[in-house]
């Protein structure tokens, strides 16, 4: 009997992407439910629904401000019940948790102002709302004397400039927009990994760059004083490095920070020169990994060409590092025409670092880019789009190597390796059906203290035939060597 498809639409009803992912997962676990999706009806999400056969009923006319709830089930009754269950789950989350065991519901703050009134000692606001509303919330926070961690993406650069100029004038930080990671006084924000405290402070116009370096340092036995995210555009010409400059001043004055590491996606040259000069002026040893930057370093600043090198230069001589073993690298038999590395990444900086390590151009996609996250959770939370691309790579006769990142952390998927493995197995099976071998290489960003567990995540990948490398850079170099035929 054919499956039943059903969908319902809530017009002009925004629900945050994390909640939508959680509810989708719960609905998908119901008996008889084959597929389920709760998404805002952006163009990208509509295409995904269409490809899955879920763009049915009222969903066909839904717009970007509308919430679509769609299911595929074994019969009409189960499909209808699944839609009702999804609606009930959304209502439960809107009501929020109960109080402290006395049966009374705890009233959740409905605005930044009411949240600050409930906790007047707080000095930091974490903001994660749709981009078009984010700047207004951030302005309220700054007016209240709060630092801002702005997780929201798709915020106009004009608003970013205005917010950061205002913050800098009042001795406050605006970390973001699109700031995925920070560690302040040992407290992780966003996707931060759980690391020991120590003597190394970081500033990053790169969330996953911060995650990679802090995790590598932790694994080597070092610790982190602070890791201050700035948002990926901070070193662009329009923004001028405003938050980076403020963060460097804070680390300069922090007695617990002995070494400073700067990490950034490719910066504007004059902005890079500006922040390198400010970094040198702190009087502390500085390591800078500004990807693809040609800026000359001033005295007191060491330049690292990749994130792994940045971690090694910042660490003490007694730090321990894991190398690459022959078992880490596969030896596939490639057919004529298999000439491509397909890099499918959740982390933008990891994607750029890997692409830069290639000897020749290949195909790389950053699924954390703004174009993929409108109305959808970041791929570190919701791997759906990347998983589709992983499976598609198995059908492409050009692809010889699939290169992936798997990122752990406080805000990441509870089991990112487990969520990736089914797609990897399907891709490998499809390649095999076409008479091809598909090598899969990956790096797991994380630590033994992360809730997902570094060893467990690596073991899950290896059990699926994935070759796991100890840094993103090593994984990229290994992929490049495979294609160039160095590994026989």
FIVORO-83851 format. One record per residue (C-alpha): residue number from 1; residue in one letter; z, y, x. Coordinates in nm, 3 decimals, decimal comma. Layout:
nr / rest / zz / yy / xx
NUM / A / Z / Y / X
...
This chain:
nr / rest / zz / yy / xx
1 / X / 0,000 / 0,000 / 0,000
2 / X / -0,090 / 0,348 / 0,128
3 / X / 0,185 / 0,584 / 0,239
4 / X / 0,288 / 0,876 / 0,020
5 / X / 0,270 / 1,237 / 0,146
6 / X / 0,471 / 1,521 / -0,006
7 / X / 0,562 / 1,876 / 0,086
8 / X / 0,747 / 2,172 / -0,052
9 / X / 0,748 / 2,536 / 0,060
10 / X / 1,021 / 2,800 / 0,064
11 / X / 0,852 / 3,138 / 0,064
12 / X / 0,994 / 3,404 / 0,299
13 / X / 1,280 / 3,176 / 0,400
14 / X / 1,359 / 3,184 / 0,773
15 / X / 1,566 / 2,902 / 0,924
16 / X / 1,629 / 2,882 / 1,298
17 / X / 1,425 / 2,623 / 1,485
18 / X / 1,724 / 2,427 / 1,616
19 / X / 1,851 / 2,367 / 1,262
20 / X / 1,502 / 2,265 / 1,152
21 / X / 1,479 / 2,013 / 1,435
22 / X / 1,820 / 1,865 / 1,351
23 / X / 1,737 / 1,829 / 0,983
24 / X / 1,392 / 1,684 / 1,063
25 / X / 1,557 / 1,419 / 1,279
26 / X / 1,804 / 1,325 / 1,006
27 / X / 1,533 / 1,299 / 0,741
28 / X / 1,315 / 1,091 / 0,974
29 / X / 1,602 / 0,842 / 1,013
30 / X / 1,605 / 0,765 / 0,638
31 / X / 1,479 / 0,417 / 0,536
32 / X / 1,116 / 0,427 / 0,431
33 / X / 1,042 / 0,767 / 0,589
34 / X / 0,751 / 0,739 / 0,834
35 / X / 0,726 / 1,103 / 0,943
36 / X / 0,901 / 1,430 / 0,864
37 / X / 0,867 / 1,792 / 0,964
38 / X / 1,054 / 2,110 / 0,881
39 / X / 0,876 / 2,407 / 1,039
40 / X / 0,784 / 2,768 / 0,986
41 / X / 0,415 / 2,776 / 0,889
42 / X / 0,275 / 2,951 / 1,196
43 / X / -0,086 / 2,878 / 1,285
44 / X / 0,022 / 2,636 / 1,558
45 / X / 0,264 / 2,451 / 1,330
46 / X / 0,005 / 2,433 / 1,052
47 / X / -0,234 / 2,266 / 1,296
48 / X / 0,033 / 2,014 / 1,396
49 / X / 0,103 / 1,942 / 1,028
50 / X / -0,269 / 1,901 / 0,962
51 / X / -0,310 / 1,659 / 1,251
52 / X / -0,017 / 1,452 / 1,119
53 / X / -0,154 / 1,452 / 0,763
54 / X / 0,143 / 1,656 / 0,642
55 / X / -0,040 / 1,976 / 0,543
56 / X / -0,042 / 1,880 / 0,175
57 / X / 0,051 / 2,028 / -0,163
58 / X / 0,189 / 2,383 / -0,135
59 / X / 0,195 / 2,359 / 0,244
60 / X / -0,179 / 2,431 / 0,248
61 / X / -0,115 / 2,790 / 0,135
62 / X / 0,200 / 2,855 / 0,341
63 / X / 0,214 / 3,151 / 0,579
64 / X / 0,410 / 3,227 / 0,898
65 / X / 0,712 / 3,356 / 0,703
66 / X / 0,734 / 3,042 / 0,490
67 / X / 0,933 / 2,726 / 0,556
68 / X / 0,747 / 2,397 / 0,506
69 / X / 0,933 / 2,072 / 0,438
70 / X / 0,690 / 1,780 / 0,460
71 / X / 0,736 / 1,403 / 0,465
72 / X / 0,534 / 1,084 / 0,483
73 / X / 0,705 / 0,785 / 0,325
74 / X / 0,634 / 0,434 / 0,208
75 / X / 0,620 / 0,538 / -0,161
76 / X / 0,645 / 0,839 / -0,392
77 / X / 1,010 / 0,786 / -0,482
78 / X / 1,123 / 0,778 / -0,118
79 / X / 0,913 / 1,085 / -0,037
80 / X / 1,069 / 1,279 / -0,325
81 / X / 1,421 / 1,169 / -0,230
82 / X / 1,357 / 1,270 / 0,132
83 / X / 1,256 / 1,622 / 0,027
84 / X / 1,575 / 1,652 / -0,180
85 / X / 1,784 / 1,522 / 0,109
86 / X / 1,631 / 1,781 / 0,343
87 / X / 1,714 / 2,058 / 0,097
88 / X / 2,074 / 1,937 / 0,075
89 / X / 2,109 / 1,925 / 0,454
90 / X / 1,980 / 2,282 / 0,484
91 / X / 2,231 / 2,397 / 0,220
92 / X / 2,517 / 2,223 / 0,404
93 / X / 2,430 / 2,398 / 0,730
94 / X / 2,411 / 2,733 / 0,561
95 / X / 2,764 / 2,689 / 0,422
96 / X / 2,892 / 2,616 / 0,774
97 / X / 3,189 / 2,407 / 0,889
98 / X / 3,526 / 2,397 / 0,721
99 / X / 3,841 / 2,549 / 0,861
100 / X / 4,123 / 2,398 / 1,064
101 / X / 4,201 / 2,101 / 0,843
102 / X / 4,368 / 2,278 / 0,551
103 / X / 4,062 / 2,229 / 0,332
104 / X / 3,974 / 2,597 / 0,323
105 / X / 3,625 / 2,692 / 0,433
106 / X / 3,610 / 2,908 / 0,743
107 / X / 3,415 / 3,227 / 0,677
108 / X / 3,128 / 3,256 / 0,924
109 / X / 3,042 / 3,606 / 1,050
110 / X / 2,712 / 3,720 / 0,901
111 / X / 2,650 / 4,004 / 1,145
112 / X / 2,714 / 4,098 / 1,505
113 / X / 2,956 / 4,367 / 1,393
114 / X / 3,169 / 4,125 / 1,189
115 / X / 3,168 / 3,870 / 1,472
116 / X / 3,293 / 4,134 / 1,717
117 / X / 3,558 / 4,245 / 1,471
118 / X / 3,680 / 3,886 / 1,452
119 / X / 3,702 / 3,869 / 1,833
120 / X / 3,743 / 4,225 / 1,968
121 / X / 3,817 / 4,100 / 2,322
122 / X / 3,465 / 3,957 / 2,356
123 / X / 3,240 / 4,147 / 2,599
124 / X / 2,917 / 3,948 / 2,566
125 / X / 2,679 / 3,895 / 2,274
126 / X / 2,448 / 3,594 / 2,263
127 / X / 2,145 / 3,677 / 2,049
128 / X / 1,896 / 3,419 / 1,921
129 / X / 1,700 / 3,550 / 1,625
130 / X / 1,324 / 3,589 / 1,563
131 / X / 1,170 / 3,824 / 1,815
132 / X / 1,092 / 4,100 / 1,567
133 / X / 1,464 / 4,135 / 1,484
134 / X / 1,608 / 4,077 / 1,831
135 / X / 1,586 / 4,429 / 1,972
136 / X / 1,780 / 4,575 / 1,678
137 / X / 2,063 / 4,326 / 1,725
138 / X / 2,066 / 4,392 / 2,100
139 / X / 2,092 / 4,767 / 2,044
140 / X / 2,394 / 4,710 / 1,820
141 / X / 2,556 / 4,499 / 2,090
142 / X / 2,499 / 4,761 / 2,360
143 / X / 2,635 / 5,034 / 2,133
144 / X / 2,951 / 4,824 / 2,099
145 / X / 2,983 / 4,802 / 2,477
146 / X / 2,874 / 4,438 / 2,499
147 / X / 2,661 / 4,272 / 2,762
148 / X / 2,365 / 4,090 / 2,605
149 / X / 2,230 / 3,740 / 2,658
150 / X / 1,898 / 3,762 / 2,471
151 / X / 1,765 / 3,411 / 2,415
152 / X / 1,497 / 3,529 / 2,169
153 / X / 1,137 / 3,532 / 2,280
154 / X / 0,833 / 3,716 / 2,143
155 / X / 1,012 / 4,052 / 2,189
156 / X / 0,778 / 4,346 / 2,262
157 / X / 0,794 / 4,462 / 2,623
158 / X / 0,851 / 4,820 / 2,505
159 / X / 1,177 / 4,710 / 2,346
160 / X / 1,275 / 4,525 / 2,663
161 / X / 1,224 / 4,837 / 2,874
162 / X / 1,426 / 5,051 / 2,633
163 / X / 1,712 / 4,799 / 2,612
164 / X / 1,738 / 4,749 / 2,986
165 / X / 1,724 / 5,120 / 3,064
166 / X / 2,003 / 5,182 / 2,814
167 / X / 2,211 / 4,896 / 2,952
168 / X / 2,169 / 5,004 / 3,313
169 / X / 2,275 / 5,355 / 3,223
170 / X / 2,599 / 5,222 / 3,071
171 / X / 2,688 / 4,961 / 3,332
172 / X / 2,586 / 4,670 / 3,109
173 / X / 2,353 / 4,374 / 3,151
174 / X / 2,066 / 4,272 / 2,927
175 / X / 1,977 / 3,917 / 3,026
176 / X / 1,640 / 3,859 / 2,862
177 / X / 1,451 / 3,859 / 2,636
178 / X / 1,342 / 3,496 / 2,667
179 / X / 1,644 / 3,429 / 2,887
180 / X / 1,708 / 3,056 / 2,877
181 / X / 1,991 / 3,019 / 3,127
182 / X / 2,295 / 3,191 / 3,274
183 / X / 2,626 / 3,083 / 3,423
184 / X / 2,894 / 3,352 / 3,415
185 / X / 3,241 / 3,285 / 3,555
186 / X / 3,174 / 2,914 / 3,523
187 / X / 3,063 / 2,936 / 3,159
188 / X / 2,710 / 2,810 / 3,091
189 / X / 2,487 / 2,988 / 2,840
190 / X / 2,163 / 2,866 / 2,686
191 / X / 2,021 / 2,563 / 2,863
192 / X / 2,250 / 2,592 / 3,168
193 / X / 2,343 / 2,278 / 3,356
194 / X / 2,705 / 2,186 / 3,422
195 / X / 2,774 / 2,256 / 3,788
196 / X / 3,082 / 2,298 / 4,005
197 / X / 3,196 / 2,646 / 4,096
198 / X / 3,137 / 2,766 / 4,448
199 / X / 3,014 / 3,033 / 4,683
200 / X / 2,645 / 3,072 / 4,592
201 / X / 2,532 / 3,332 / 4,338
202 / X / 2,188 / 3,343 / 4,184
203 / X / 1,966 / 3,592 / 4,005
204 / X / 1,664 / 3,454 / 3,825
205 / X / 1,365 / 3,589 / 3,636
206 / X / 1,318 / 3,223 / 3,553
207 / X / 1,540 / 3,004 / 3,338
208 / X / 1,422 / 2,664 / 3,460
209 / X / 1,402 / 2,799 / 3,815
210 / X / 1,773 / 2,876 / 3,793
211 / X / 1,837 / 2,530 / 3,648
212 / X / 1,646 / 2,355 / 3,926
213 / X / 1,815 / 2,541 / 4,211
214 / X / 2,167 / 2,525 / 4,067
215 / X / 2,129 / 2,153 / 3,994
216 / X / 1,992 / 2,077 / 4,342
217 / X / 2,278 / 2,272 / 4,500
218 / X / 2,533 / 2,085 / 4,289
219 / X / 2,381 / 1,750 / 4,386
220 / X / 2,404 / 1,856 / 4,752
221 / X / 2,776 / 1,925 / 4,718
222 / X / 2,759 / 2,304 / 4,683
223 / X / 2,886 / 2,518 / 4,397
224 / X / 2,781 / 2,823 / 4,196
225 / X / 2,973 / 3,150 / 4,155
226 / X / 2,738 / 3,299 / 3,895
227 / X / 2,375 / 3,249 / 3,792
228 / X / 2,244 / 3,558 / 3,615
229 / X / 1,923 / 3,522 / 3,417
230 / X / 1,707 / 3,829 / 3,365
231 / X / 1,420 / 3,714 / 3,143
232 / X / 1,080 / 3,616 / 3,277
233 / X / 0,925 / 3,965 / 3,264
234 / X / 1,195 / 4,147 / 3,459
235 / X / 0,989 / 4,162 / 3,779
236 / X / 0,673 / 4,271 / 3,598
237 / X / 0,550 / 4,622 / 3,674
238 / X / 0,644 / 4,760 / 3,332
239 / X / 1,008 / 4,652 / 3,357
240 / X / 1,057 / 4,718 / 3,726
241 / X / 1,335 / 4,468 / 3,793
242 / X / 1,605 / 4,662 / 3,610
243 / X / 1,831 / 4,367 / 3,529
244 / X / 1,771 / 4,208 / 3,870
245 / X / 1,893 / 4,527 / 4,038
246 / X / 2,206 / 4,537 / 3,821
247 / X / 2,275 / 4,169 / 3,885
248 / X / 2,243 / 4,214 / 4,261
249 / X / 2,499 / 4,493 / 4,246
250 / X / 2,740 / 4,266 / 4,058
251 / X / 2,698 / 3,982 / 4,310
252 / X / 2,735 / 4,230 / 4,596
253 / X / 3,076 / 4,330 / 4,464
254 / X / 3,186 / 3,976 / 4,375
255 / X / 3,428 / 3,839 / 4,634
256 / X / 3,352 / 3,480 / 4,534
257 / X / 2,981 / 3,512 / 4,616
258 / X / 2,895 / 3,454 / 4,981
259 / X / 2,523 / 3,379 / 4,957
260 / X / 2,268 / 3,517 / 4,708
261 / X / 1,954 / 3,338 / 4,586
262 / X / 1,671 / 3,522 / 4,408
263 / X / 1,431 / 3,318 / 4,194
264 / X / 1,130 / 3,448 / 4,005
265 / X / 0,797 / 3,363 / 3,854
266 / X / 0,513 / 3,553 / 4,028
267 / X / 0,630 / 3,918 / 4,049
268 / X / 0,449 / 4,248 / 4,081
269 / X / 0,432 / 4,322 / 4,456
270 / X / 0,601 / 4,661 / 4,449
271 / X / 0,876 / 4,530 / 4,222
272 / X / 0,930 / 4,235 / 4,458
273 / X / 0,960 / 4,475 / 4,751
274 / X / 1,206 / 4,686 / 4,553
275 / X / 1,439 / 4,398 / 4,467
276 / X / 1,415 / 4,243 / 4,815
277 / X / 1,523 / 4,576 / 4,963
278 / X / 1,815 / 4,591 / 4,718
279 / X / 1,906 / 4,231 / 4,799
280 / X / 1,913 / 4,302 / 5,172
281 / X / 2,134 / 4,606 / 5,104
282 / X / 2,406 / 4,382 / 4,958
283 / X / 2,499 / 4,285 / 5,315
284 / X / 2,516 / 3,918 / 5,218
285 / X / 2,277 / 3,641 / 5,326
286 / X / 1,989 / 3,624 / 5,078
287 / X / 1,731 / 3,355 / 5,005
288 / X / 1,436 / 3,461 / 4,789
289 / X / 1,191 / 3,230 / 4,612
290 / X / 0,945 / 3,464 / 4,442
291 / X / 0,658 / 3,231 / 4,359
292 / X / 0,319 / 3,336 / 4,497
293 / X / 0,459 / 3,669 / 4,618
294 / X / 0,307 / 3,833 / 4,925
295 / X / 0,593 / 4,082 / 4,968
296 / X / 0,726 / 4,096 / 5,325
297 / X / 1,099 / 4,020 / 5,351
298 / X / 1,335 / 4,277 / 5,502
299 / X / 1,596 / 4,177 / 5,759
300 / X / 1,867 / 3,959 / 5,608
301 / X / 1,635 / 3,791 / 5,354
302 / X / 1,487 / 3,444 / 5,403
303 / X / 1,178 / 3,356 / 5,204
304 / X / 1,145 / 3,013 / 5,041
305 / X / 0,804 / 2,893 / 4,926
306 / X / 0,946 / 2,659 / 4,660
307 / X / 1,267 / 2,597 / 4,467
308 / X / 1,372 / 2,294 / 4,674
309 / X / 1,342 / 2,497 / 4,994
310 / X / 1,542 / 2,779 / 4,835
311 / X / 1,828 / 2,541 / 4,762
312 / X / 1,821 / 2,398 / 5,116
313 / X / 1,819 / 2,741 / 5,281
314 / X / 2,112 / 2,859 / 5,068
315 / X / 2,325 / 2,549 / 5,130
316 / X / 2,562 / 2,495 / 5,418
317 / X / 2,450 / 2,277 / 5,713
318 / X / 2,677 / 1,998 / 5,591
319 / X / 2,508 / 1,965 / 5,251
320 / X / 2,356 / 1,626 / 5,167
321 / X / 1,998 / 1,584 / 5,044
322 / X / 1,812 / 1,288 / 4,901
323 / X / 1,469 / 1,226 / 5,046
324 / X / 1,157 / 1,058 / 4,912
325 / X / 1,128 / 0,681 / 4,955
326 / X / 0,810 / 0,470 / 4,937
327 / X / 0,937 / 0,325 / 4,608
328 / X / 0,930 / 0,672 / 4,455
329 / X / 0,552 / 0,692 / 4,478
330 / X / 0,314 / 0,461 / 4,289
331 / X / -0,002 / 0,316 / 4,438
332 / X / -0,244 / 0,309 / 4,147
333 / X / -0,595 / 0,172 / 4,156
334 / X / -0,802 / 0,456 / 4,019
335 / X / -1,145 / 0,422 / 3,865
336 / X / -1,434 / 0,649 / 3,945
337 / X / -1,389 / 0,969 / 3,748
338 / X / -1,009 / 0,959 / 3,747
339 / X / -0,964 / 1,281 / 3,942
340 / X / -0,713 / 1,489 / 3,748
341 / X / -0,341 / 1,554 / 3,755
342 / X / -0,228 / 1,644 / 3,402
343 / X / 0,090 / 1,850 / 3,434
344 / X / 0,274 / 1,886 / 3,103
345 / X / 0,586 / 2,097 / 3,145
346 / X / 0,877 / 2,231 / 2,944
347 / X / 0,971 / 2,476 / 3,221
348 / X / 0,739 / 2,764 / 3,306
349 / X / 0,854 / 2,811 / 3,664
350 / X / 0,849 / 2,436 / 3,723
351 / X / 0,491 / 2,434 / 3,596
352 / X / 0,390 / 2,718 / 3,830
353 / X / 0,569 / 2,564 / 4,128
354 / X / 0,394 / 2,231 / 4,070
355 / X / 0,054 / 2,389 / 4,022
356 / X / 0,095 / 2,583 / 4,347
357 / X / 0,165 / 2,257 / 4,532
358 / X / -0,174 / 2,111 / 4,438
359 / X / -0,450 / 2,107 / 4,701
360 / X / -0,717 / 2,150 / 4,433
361 / X / -0,712 / 2,287 / 4,074
362 / X / -0,587 / 2,055 / 3,800
363 / X / -0,483 / 2,089 / 3,435
364 / X / -0,131 / 2,225 / 3,375
365 / X / 0,035 / 2,337 / 3,050
366 / X / 0,366 / 2,520 / 3,005
367 / X / 0,486 / 2,424 / 2,657
368 / X / 0,771 / 2,675 / 2,686
369 / X / 0,523 / 2,963 / 2,679
370 / X / 0,558 / 3,203 / 2,385
371 / X / 0,237 / 3,081 / 2,224
372 / X / 0,395 / 2,738 / 2,169
373 / X / 0,739 / 2,854 / 2,049
374 / X / 0,656 / 3,081 / 1,755
375 / X / 0,836 / 2,925 / 1,460
376 / X / 0,927 / 2,619 / 1,667
377 / X / 1,213 / 2,526 / 1,898
378 / X / 1,163 / 2,532 / 2,273
379 / X / 1,020 / 2,201 / 2,403
380 / X / 1,350 / 2,134 / 2,582
381 / X / 1,489 / 2,095 / 2,229
382 / X / 1,186 / 1,980 / 2,031
383 / X / 0,942 / 1,772 / 2,242
384 / X / 0,691 / 1,714 / 1,961
385 / X / 0,401 / 1,921 / 2,096
386 / X / 0,436 / 1,791 / 2,450
387 / X / 0,464 / 1,434 / 2,328
388 / X / 0,134 / 1,475 / 2,143
389 / X / -0,024 / 1,601 / 2,467
390 / X / 0,122 / 1,310 / 2,666
391 / X / -0,039 / 1,060 / 2,428
392 / X / -0,371 / 1,247 / 2,439
393 / X / -0,369 / 1,229 / 2,819
394 / X / -0,385 / 0,851 / 2,792
395 / X / -0,719 / 0,881 / 2,611
396 / X / -0,875 / 1,112 / 2,870
397 / X / -1,075 / 0,914 / 3,131
398 / X / -1,037 / 1,197 / 3,383
399 / X / -0,658 / 1,173 / 3,405
400 / X / -0,515 / 0,973 / 3,694
401 / X / -0,164 / 1,115 / 3,717
402 / X / 0,066 / 1,245 / 3,444
403 / X / 0,324 / 1,488 / 3,589
404 / X / 0,630 / 1,575 / 3,378
405 / X / 0,960 / 1,759 / 3,391
406 / X / 1,265 / 1,635 / 3,200
407 / X / 1,532 / 1,902 / 3,171
408 / X / 1,898 / 1,840 / 3,093
409 / X / 2,163 / 2,098 / 3,011
410 / X / 2,400 / 2,231 / 2,750
411 / X / 2,138 / 2,344 / 2,500
412 / X / 1,876 / 2,079 / 2,569
413 / X / 1,781 / 1,772 / 2,364
414 / X / 2,060 / 1,513 / 2,356
415 / X / 1,832 / 1,249 / 2,511
416 / X / 1,518 / 1,413 / 2,653
417 / X / 1,412 / 1,107 / 2,852
418 / X / 1,456 / 0,883 / 2,549
419 / X / 1,251 / 1,127 / 2,341
420 / X / 0,971 / 1,126 / 2,601
421 / X / 0,944 / 0,755 / 2,678
422 / X / 0,767 / 0,643 / 2,355
423 / X / 0,487 / 0,893 / 2,420
424 / X / 0,463 / 0,783 / 2,784
425 / X / 0,439 / 0,416 / 2,685
426 / X / 0,167 / 0,498 / 2,432
427 / X / -0,030 / 0,702 / 2,688
428 / X / -0,012 / 0,423 / 2,946
429 / X / -0,116 / 0,166 / 2,683
430 / X / -0,415 / 0,376 / 2,575
431 / X / -0,527 / 0,420 / 2,935
432 / X / -0,493 / 0,044 / 2,992
433 / X / -0,700 / -0,024 / 2,680
434 / X / -0,972 / 0,183 / 2,844
435 / X / -0,946 / -0,017 / 3,165
436 / X / -0,760 / 0,255 / 3,355
437 / X / -0,427 / 0,280 / 3,533
438 / X / -0,224 / 0,592 / 3,452
439 / X / 0,045 / 0,686 / 3,704
440 / X / 0,339 / 0,880 / 3,559
441 / X / 0,558 / 1,094 / 3,787
442 / X / 0,857 / 1,298 / 3,674
443 / X / 1,153 / 1,495 / 3,795
444 / X / 1,480 / 1,526 / 3,603
445 / X / 1,650 / 1,866 / 3,630
446 / X / 2,022 / 1,810 / 3,584
447 / X / 2,356 / 1,693 / 3,719
448 / X / 2,604 / 1,413 / 3,678
449 / X / 2,819 / 1,651 / 3,470
450 / X / 2,554 / 1,732 / 3,211
451 / X / 2,616 / 1,581 / 2,866
452 / X / 2,296 / 1,375 / 2,890
453 / X / 2,393 / 1,228 / 3,231
454 / X / 2,150 / 1,253 / 3,522
455 / X / 2,168 / 0,886 / 3,625
456 / X / 2,123 / 0,762 / 3,267
457 / X / 1,819 / 0,984 / 3,210
458 / X / 1,655 / 0,877 / 3,535
459 / X / 1,722 / 0,511 / 3,453
460 / X / 1,560 / 0,550 / 3,109
461 / X / 1,244 / 0,686 / 3,270
462 / X / 1,230 / 0,422 / 3,542
463 / X / 1,270 / 0,146 / 3,284
464 / X / 0,950 / 0,277 / 3,123
465 / X / 0,761 / 0,262 / 3,452
466 / X / 0,795 / 0,632 / 3,537
467 / X / 0,831 / 0,717 / 3,906
468 / X / 1,118 / 0,967 / 3,936
469 / X / 1,129 / 1,216 / 4,224
470 / X / 1,439 / 1,410 / 4,331
471 / X / 1,285 / 1,757 / 4,303
472 / X / 1,004 / 1,915 / 4,107
473 / X / 0,833 / 2,010 / 4,432
474 / X / 0,844 / 1,653 / 4,563
475 / X / 0,697 / 1,522 / 4,238
476 / X / 0,410 / 1,771 / 4,257
477 / X / 0,333 / 1,693 / 4,620
478 / X / 0,338 / 1,320 / 4,545
479 / X / 0,092 / 1,373 / 4,257
480 / X / -0,135 / 1,575 / 4,483
481 / X / -0,130 / 1,308 / 4,754
482 / X / -0,220 / 1,038 / 4,502
483 / X / -0,527 / 1,228 / 4,389
484 / X / -0,632 / 1,313 / 4,743
485 / X / -0,614 / 0,942 / 4,830
486 / X / -0,347 / 0,981 / 5,097
487 / X / -0,128 / 0,719 / 4,930
488 / X / -0,322 / 0,393 / 4,944
